[in-house]
Amino acid sequence: MYAAPAAVFVLLLFVVPLLLVGQMSASEWPLLQGSRGINLPDNYAGIADDRLFWPAVGFTLKYTLIVVVVLLVLAMGMALLVQERRRGVGFLRTAYFLPVSLGLASASLLFWGFYSPQIGPIDPLLEWLGITDEPIRWIGTPNMALFSSIVLVVWKFAGFFMLILMVGLQSIPNEVYEAARVDGASKVQSFFRITLPLLRPSIALCLIISITGSLLAFDQFFILTNGGPDNSTTTVVMMIYREAFRRFDLGSAAALSVVVLLVLLIINIAQFRYLRRGADE
Amino acid sequence: MRLQQVIGRTSFWVFGGGLAIMFLVPLIWTAVASVSPHGATAQQEGYGFNNYRTLTEYDAGLPTYLWNSAYVSILTVVFTLGLSLLGGYAFARFRFPGRDALFLLIIAILMVPYATLLVPLWVLLGELGMRNSLFGLALVLTLYQLPFSMFMMRISFEAVPREIEESALVDGCGTFGVLRRVLVFAVWPGMITVGLFAFLHAWNDFIAPLFMINDSSRYPLSLAIATLRQQTMGAVDFGATQAGVVIMALPCLLLFVLLQRHYVRGFMSGALKG
């Protein structure tokens, strides 16, 4: 009885849209006119023909791979650094975590100004130091745009993953480390033989969140690079937006949405399988 | 041994402190940049609040956008709390047909990308007469808060010992009376966490309003500031953008600092169980 509001809500705003997106993906559906009837499989066939699609997939995968590795390695280092109780650790934790409380859109707007030659602080600093004498094009070339976006994302999320890993680290009992030390294990050995294996559930959680989040990247590229230069930083989710509200083709946007859903489902199921097998061992 | 300790402590501070500076610099920079003089901004000479003045007068005006954001955020918090309080109670305390299926369905929302549902939701809300509606936007934002909130509230209710409510039931309270008079106070910490996350999510979200709201007088702040920088005919106002970032960030930082202990603990218990 008390669950009825939630049930109605989920039915109306989750189940119905899910069915609707399936129907839309199989229909000709211009933005303003509404459904014009089934045209299966035109929308799906159109996806592969779009000359932006495969580059977008490639870019999204490349971005995901780099971001996940950089983020998790850095977050792990930060978690190890601040997990012990010592003076000043509280300050460091807060400093690392503060960017997490900002929204991704705000953070993107912030870095958009930060990188700009008009008011950005980096170029004046470098010029003052005599390192460069002309502005660096932070988002002007494909590689720099990717690099600058990764810096932004790492800055925004490293504290979040640090927190998850810290919780994991603190749940490992001290006795395990002491036993290893007595047996003559070095710090490096005990990190690889004890910490990493015992931290597996936390690492898995970080992986799932960061991979899913990166594959669906949108805000940072929409705001910071607007998909450019030359569409080099267009992600798959940006293509959904472009189809729907720039090319007014909701049918194609829905078909893309369904493809994204299926790919993500497969990836998530694979990750859960892997995680469960790890837990059984 | 002594020397080793000194080296250890020094490198801790060099690494840790250096990183901390790198994390803090952009935040400090945006606050300074929003009030300092720059060529391409309204603040031409000396320090002052001209960028904020530009923002106040931009298009529909800062107060409108602030109100839109606040309205959407508050509605989202109310919807999320309402649904997850009642739902969490139901899942934790009652057996009813379809209980497990419904809970799984709610958790399954996490498996469906945001972007996948935005296109059909745009059509669906339009059919229901909620095109460009902030109310509709709040519904969409609530949907994505449900898995976490429902999970959190279910755990919160399950952690309350049954004896507490049994005496109230014996005293003739109905199940709703028990919820209202007794249990709400016991699950208060969970509600704060759920409400806080719902607020931050709704306040900061960008992609849902971008898809759902096309009428610029109904833009929430995030969307208004992002379009502000594109609209002024090639002449981009960097100063006003940073002023906007500061205004967007202030409530988040404030909530974070005020509720830090709670926020982190609530999150940690969730992360541990998840």
Contacts between the chains, C-beta under 8 A, distances in Angstrom:
chain1	res1	chain2	res2	distance
A	1	B	90	7.0
A	1	B	94	7.4
A	1	B	96	7.2
A	2	B	86	4.3
A	2	B	87	6.8
A	2	B	89	5.2
A	2	B	90	3.8
A	2	B	94	7.1
A	2	B	175	8.0
A	2	B	179	7.9
A	3	B	86	7.1
A	3	B	87	5.1
A	3	B	90	3.7
A	3	B	91	6.7
A	3	B	94	7.9
A	3	B	96	6.8
A	3	B	99	7.3
A	3	B	102	6.2
A	5	B	82	7.1
A	5	B	83	5.6
A	5	B	86	5.9
A	5	B	87	7.3
A	6	B	83	4.8
A	6	B	84	7.6
A	6	B	86	7.0
A	6	B	87	3.9
A	6	B	90	7.8
A	6	B	102	7.3
A	6	B	106	6.9
A	6	B	146	7.2
A	6	B	150	7.0
A	7	B	98	7.9
A	7	B	102	5.6
A	9	B	83	6.0
A	9	B	139	8.0
A	9	B	142	7.6
A	9	B	143	7.5
A	9	B	146	7.6
A	10	B	102	7.3
A	10	B	105	5.9
A	10	B	106	5.9
A	10	B	109	7.5
A	10	B	143	7.9
A	10	B	146	7.1
A	13	B	121	7.0
A	13	B	124	7.9
A	13	B	139	6.0
A	13	B	140	7.1
A	13	B	143	4.9
A	14	B	105	7.4
A	14	B	109	5.8
A	14	B	112	7.7
A	14	B	117	7.4
A	14	B	143	6.2
A	15	B	105	7.5
A	16	B	120	8.0
A	16	B	124	6.5
A	17	B	117	5.0
A	17	B	120	3.9
A	17	B	121	5.1
A	17	B	124	5.7
A	18	B	112	6.9
A	18	B	117	7.2
A	18	B	120	7.5
A	20	B	120	4.0
A	20	B	123	6.6
A	20	B	124	6.2
A	21	B	116	6.3
A	21	B	117	7.0
A	21	B	119	6.4
A	21	B	120	4.2
A	24	B	119	6.9
A	24	B	120	6.2
A	24	B	123	7.1
A	34	B	123	7.8
A	78	B	19	6.8
A	81	B	12	7.1
A	81	B	15	6.6
A	81	B	16	5.4
A	81	B	19	7.8
A	82	B	16	7.0
A	86	B	12	7.6
A	88	B	13	7.4
A	88	B	16	7.5
A	91	B	20	7.1
A	92	B	16	4.9
A	92	B	17	7.6
A	92	B	19	7.5
A	92	B	20	5.3
A	94	B	260	7.4
A	95	B	19	7.9
A	95	B	20	3.8
A	95	B	23	5.2
A	95	B	24	5.4
A	96	B	19	7.0
A	96	B	20	6.8
A	96	B	23	5.5
A	97	B	256	8.0
A	97	B	264	8.0
A	98	B	23	6.8
A	98	B	24	7.1
A	98	B	27	6.3
A	98	B	253	6.9
A	98	B	256	7.2
A	99	B	23	6.1
A	99	B	26	7.5
A	99	B	27	7.0
A	101	B	200	7.1
A	101	B	249	7.9
A	101	B	252	4.5
A	101	B	253	5.8
A	101	B	255	7.4
A	101	B	256	4.0
A	102	B	27	8.0
A	102	B	204	7.3
A	102	B	248	7.6
A	102	B	249	5.3
A	102	B	252	5.9
A	102	B	253	7.7
A	103	B	200	7.6
A	103	B	203	7.0
A	103	B	204	2.5
A	103	B	205	7.1
A	103	B	206	7.0
A	103	B	222	6.4
A	103	B	248	6.5
A	103	B	252	7.1
A	104	B	204	7.0
A	104	B	206	6.9
A	105	B	204	6.4
A	105	B	205	7.7
A	105	B	206	3.6
A	105	B	222	4.6
A	105	B	226	6.4
A	105	B	248	7.8
A	106	B	204	6.5
A	106	B	222	6.9
A	106	B	245	5.2
A	106	B	248	4.3
A	106	B	249	5.6
A	106	B	252	8.0
A	109	B	225	6.1
A	109	B	226	6.4
A	109	B	229	7.5
A	109	B	241	5.7
A	109	B	242	7.9
A	109	B	244	6.9
A	109	B	245	5.1
A	109	B	248	7.9
A	110	B	26	5.9
A	110	B	27	8.0
A	110	B	30	5.0
A	110	B	242	7.2
A	110	B	245	4.8
A	111	B	26	6.9
A	112	B	229	7.4
A	112	B	241	7.1
A	113	B	30	7.0
A	113	B	33	6.4
A	113	B	238	5.2
A	113	B	241	5.7
A	113	B	242	5.1
A	113	B	245	7.5
A	114	B	26	5.8
A	114	B	29	6.4
A	114	B	30	7.6
A	116	B	238	5.9
A	118	B	38	6.8
A	118	B	39	7.1
A	118	B	40	4.4
A	118	B	236	7.7
A	118	B	238	5.1
A	119	B	33	5.6
A	119	B	38	4.7
A	119	B	40	6.7
A	119	B	41	7.0
A	119	B	238	4.5
A	119	B	239	7.0
A	119	B	242	7.3
A	121	B	29	5.6
A	121	B	33	7.6
A	155	B	22	7.8
A	155	B	23	6.7
A	155	B	26	6.6
A	158	B	23	7.8
A	159	B	23	7.3
A	163	B	264	7.1
A	163	B	267	7.0
A	163	B	268	7.4
A	163	B	271	7.6
A	164	B	271	5.4
A	167	B	268	5.1
A	167	B	271	5.3
A	167	B	272	5.9
A	171	B	272	7.1
A	202	B	271	7.8
A	205	B	271	7.0
A	205	B	274	6.6
A	212	B	113	7.9
A	216	B	113	5.2
A	216	B	114	6.7
A	216	B	115	6.3
A	218	B	115	6.9
A	218	B	206	8.0
A	218	B	207	5.4
A	219	B	206	4.9
A	219	B	207	6.3
A	222	B	206	7.7
A	222	B	207	8.0
A	222	B	210	7.7
A	223	B	206	7.6
A	223	B	226	5.7
A	237	B	113	7.5
A	237	B	115	4.5
A	237	B	207	7.9
A	240	B	115	5.1
A	240	B	118	7.8
A	240	B	119	6.8
A	241	B	115	7.8
A	241	B	210	7.3
A	241	B	211	7.2
A	244	B	119	5.6
A	244	B	122	7.6
A	244	B	211	7.5
A	245	B	211	7.5
A	250	B	119	6.0
A	250	B	122	8.0
A	250	B	123	6.9
A	253	B	119	4.9
A	254	B	119	5.3
A	254	B	120	6.8
A	257	B	113	7.6
A	257	B	115	6.2
A	257	B	116	4.1
A	257	B	117	7.8
A	257	B	118	8.0
A	257	B	119	5.6
A	257	B	120	7.9
A	258	B	116	7.1
A	260	B	113	5.5
A	260	B	115	6.4
A	260	B	116	5.9
A	261	B	112	6.0
A	261	B	113	6.1
A	261	B	116	4.6
A	264	B	111	7.2
A	264	B	113	5.6
A	265	B	111	6.1
A	268	B	111	6.0
